[in-house]
Amino acid sequence: MKKYIYFLSIIFLTFSACTSVPQVTVTSEVTVTLTAIPTLHPQFAALQESIAASGERFTLHADGLLYDGETPVPGVTVSPDGAMTITVDGETVTLDPADVDFDDEKGITIEGYELDEETGAWVEAISEAMQQTNKLIETYGLADEVAEGKITVTEEGGAVNVTDNETGTVLMRTIGEQTKYELGFAVDGIAAKSCEPTDFRPNKRGLLLAEYAKAYLVYMNKIMKELGFKKYNANLYSILIDREKQCWGLVVSNDIIFYRDGEGVAHGLPLIAIPESKIEDFQVTR
């Protein structure tokens, strides 16, 4: 009996020895690299948020480029510190954010500048007054004198002045779309180039002969009526526009001169205000 137990013990120990597997611990080293996310300058972030709040059309990317949809807006960049700049004639101009407006319908508007659709470049905006003045310069044939430096065009305080450099006289002054004219230029530079002849004769000094006064007033009232003007309760001055053709105009107070051109079209030219004594002096120089 003892032998049998001994034998079983040997078998059990032998089996345990054969089936035991040593425990092995494996250690793995993992290297984790952390990339720092750049922090946007507060002014850049504020501008980015402001543009995003304007609508869905414009976005400012972290690279400083402004996008209209998926297309970069030409010539506009934003520096890391949030300064917005545009390129005008090859020069960098820093913008005041208050002067820049983003709108899904109107697009981007920058005060003082406009985007040339043909070239894709930003240019200085031409004011309404300057556009009007440029048209009038062409209309009245002053372009050559401007090019030759005989006439100067300046803009200040929203007004554009066209000045005769020889005399220093402001020939035209435009604010917005309203232009006023110096009396002499209105008569000799504009009206005299195309005026309707009449039968009203002047005296040697250029004043209307009394015998034609009634017919003259009827003639002038008709011009004013065509232009929608009512009769004025003001001083009236007959102005001889062209002695040979006997063309006449009418200055009402010192505000406006009425006349009819060679094609029969009625005109009323607003005048740059001058003392009425100077109008009287002008009357007798014709």
PyMOL commands that set and color helices and strands:
alter all, ss='L'
color gray80, all
select helices_A, chain A and resi 2-19+42-53+97-99+128-139+143-147+183-193+210-226+276-283
alter helices_A, ss='H'
color red, helices_A
select strands_A, chain A and resi 58-60+65-68+71-78+84-88+91-94+100-103+107-110+113-116+121-124+151-156+159-164+170-175+178-181+236-242+247-252+256-260+266-270
alter strands_A, ss='S'
color yellow, strands_A
deselect
rebuild
show_as cartoon
